[in-house]
Amino acid sequence: MTLDGIRIVPLRAEDREVVRQAAELLVEGFRANWPDAWPRIEDALAELATFATDDERVAWAATDADGHVLGWIGAIQGYSGNVWELHPLVVHPDHRGRGVGRALVEFLADAARESGAFTLWVGTDDEAQMTSLGGADLYPDLLDHLRDLRNLRQHPFGFYQKLGFQVAGVVPDANGFGKPDILLARRLRGPADA
Ligand SMILES: CC(C)(COP(=O)(O)OP(=O)(O)OC[C@H]1O[C@@H](n2cnc3c(N)ncnc32)[C@H](O)[C@@H]1OP(=O)(O)O)[C@@H](O)C(=O)NCCC(=O)NCCS
């Protein structure tokens, strides 16, 4: 796909229309497979508001030439800035599979690297048995389950793997029994940069 005409801009609270579209995307984008994430527009607006009030949070939106929001990405800076958590990421359903998600993640990775971070990580929930970890009792052989992780229905951990993330762990039952959070991490800078 061509990404011509797409801009990645800071998501700012004063851009009310951009914030509104970003909130709608969050509700719509997660509704099918993560219904408890941001069920109402108020929930999504509350999440977006944290990016204006919390100094450790940063966010950018991908917009088309007319200013429509095609997707957005956020991050939370932790471990004294050494580690950034990607949270959240969503691409408009009509614009998926065209490289927008990749562009947003690479933009975030560049920003984190330039600020001195070593690691970008993400937790991606499986609430709808989209992976082999969904619906399963992960104890006592947690690491065996993780080693045998399979993608059954286009769970986004596959997207992150394509972008250089490695599976780094799992939080069992994070969203209720059989609904784990899959953790992935990507190196931004190596030992030579330390
Ligand atoms: C996951 C999501 C952000 C991907 O965005 P996108 O713009 O469609 O992704 P891209 O087009 O940039 O895809 C980049 C690569 O990842 C692949 N990919 C995309 N989604 C994938 C998935 N679910 N599983 C495996 N691979 C996937 C693409 O095929 C592409 O591969 P290629 O480079 O070999 O062609 C988007 O589907 C989305 O918003 N989903 C709903 C919300 C969500 O899951 N957010 C992340 C939760 S943590």
Ligand as a Chemical Component Dictionary entry (heavy atoms), coordinates in Angstrom:
data_LIG
# 
_chem_comp.id                   LIG 
_chem_comp.type                 NON-POLYMER 
_chem_comp.pdbx_formal_charge   0 
_chem_comp.three_letter_code    LIG 
# 
loop_
_chem_comp_atom.comp_id 
_chem_comp_atom.atom_id 
_chem_comp_atom.alt_atom_id 
_chem_comp_atom.type_symbol 
_chem_comp_atom.charge 
_chem_comp_atom.model_Cartn_x 
_chem_comp_atom.model_Cartn_y 
_chem_comp_atom.model_Cartn_z 
_chem_comp_atom.pdbx_ordinal 
LIG C1  C1  C 0 -3.689 -5.070  15.060 1  
LIG C2  C2  C 0 -3.860 -3.829  14.161 2  
LIG C3  C3  C 0 -3.400 -2.589  14.932 3  
LIG C4  C4  C 0 -2.985 -4.012  12.908 4  
LIG O1  O1  O 0 -3.016 -2.814  12.138 5  
LIG P1  P1  P 0 -2.924 -2.856  10.527 6  
LIG O2  O2  O 0 -2.818 -1.465  10.046 7  
LIG O3  O3  O 0 -4.034 -3.676  9.993  8  
LIG O4  O4  O 0 -1.550 -3.647  10.340 9  
LIG P2  P2  P 0 -0.507 -3.509  9.102  10 
LIG O5  O5  O 0 -1.280 -3.388  7.840  11 
LIG O6  O6  O 0 0.463  -2.431  9.399  12 
LIG O7  O7  O 0 0.209  -4.940  9.160  13 
LIG C5  C5  C 0 1.615  -5.122  9.281  14 
LIG C6  C6  C 0 1.897  -6.601  9.089  15 
LIG O8  O8  O 0 1.264  -7.350  10.148 16 
LIG C7  C7  C 0 0.376  -8.328  9.602  17 
LIG N1  N1  N 0 -0.773 -8.429  10.489 18 
LIG C8  C8  C 0 -1.707 -7.507  10.729 19 
LIG N2  N2  N 0 -2.597 -7.952  11.635 20 
LIG C9  C9  C 0 -2.194 -9.210  11.963 21 
LIG C10 C10 C 0 -2.682 -10.207 12.848 22 
LIG N3  N3  N 0 -3.801 -9.988  13.584 23 
LIG N4  N4  N 0 -2.029 -11.378 12.951 24 
LIG C11 C11 C 0 -0.910 -11.608 12.221 25 
LIG N5  N5  N 0 -0.373 -10.700 11.348 26 
LIG C12 C12 C 0 -1.026 -9.525  11.228 27 
LIG C13 C13 C 0 0.014  -7.795  8.234  28 
LIG O9  O9  O 0 -0.385 -8.842  7.383  29 
LIG C14 C14 C 0 1.320  -7.155  7.807  30 
LIG O10 O10 O 0 2.195  -8.161  7.367  31 
LIG P3  P3  P 0 3.134  -7.937  6.058  32 
LIG O11 O11 O 0 4.059  -6.817  6.416  33 
LIG O12 O12 O 0 3.813  -9.250  5.894  34 
LIG O13 O13 O 0 2.226  -7.558  4.949  35 
LIG C15 C15 C 0 -5.333 -3.658  13.696 36 
LIG O14 O14 O 0 -5.775 -4.874  13.113 37 
LIG C16 C16 C 0 -6.309 -3.287  14.807 38 
LIG O15 O15 O 0 -6.522 -2.098  15.096 39 
LIG N6  N6  N 0 -6.958 -4.302  15.418 40 
LIG C17 C17 C 0 -7.939 -4.082  16.494 41 
LIG C18 C18 C 0 -7.313 -3.525  17.740 42 
LIG C19 C19 C 0 -6.081 -4.299  18.181 43 
LIG O16 O16 O 0 -6.004 -5.507  18.067 44 
LIG N7  N7  N 0 -5.089 -3.564  18.726 45 
LIG C20 C20 C 0 -3.897 -4.163  19.279 46 
LIG C21 C21 C 0 -4.225 -4.792  20.581 47 
LIG S1  S1  S 0 -2.860 -4.784  21.671 48 
# 
loop_
_chem_comp_bond.comp_id 
_chem_comp_bond.atom_id_1 
_chem_comp_bond.atom_id_2 
_chem_comp_bond.value_order 
_chem_comp_bond.pdbx_ordinal 
LIG C1  C2  SING 1  
LIG C2  C3  SING 2  
LIG C2  C4  SING 3  
LIG C2  C15 SING 4  
LIG C4  O1  SING 5  
LIG O1  P1  SING 6  
LIG P1  O2  DOUB 7  
LIG P1  O3  SING 8  
LIG P1  O4  SING 9  
LIG O4  P2  SING 10 
LIG P2  O5  DOUB 11 
LIG P2  O6  SING 12 
LIG P2  O7  SING 13 
LIG O7  C5  SING 14 
LIG C5  C6  SING 15 
LIG C6  O8  SING 16 
LIG C6  C14 SING 17 
LIG O8  C7  SING 18 
LIG C7  N1  SING 19 
LIG C7  C13 SING 20 
LIG N1  C8  SING 21 
LIG N1  C12 SING 22 
LIG C8  N2  DOUB 23 
LIG N2  C9  SING 24 
LIG C9  C10 SING 25 
LIG C9  C12 DOUB 26 
LIG C10 N3  SING 27 
LIG C10 N4  DOUB 28 
LIG N4  C11 SING 29 
LIG C11 N5  DOUB 30 
LIG N5  C12 SING 31 
LIG C13 O9  SING 32 
LIG C13 C14 SING 33 
LIG C14 O10 SING 34 
LIG O10 P3  SING 35 
LIG P3  O11 DOUB 36 
LIG P3  O12 SING 37 
LIG P3  O13 SING 38 
LIG C15 O14 SING 39 
LIG C15 C16 SING 40 
LIG C16 O15 DOUB 41 
LIG C16 N6  SING 42 
LIG N6  C17 SING 43 
LIG C17 C18 SING 44 
LIG C18 C19 SING 45 
LIG C19 O16 DOUB 46 
LIG C19 N7  SING 47 
LIG N7  C20 SING 48 
LIG C20 C21 SING 49 
LIG C21 S1  SING 50 
# 
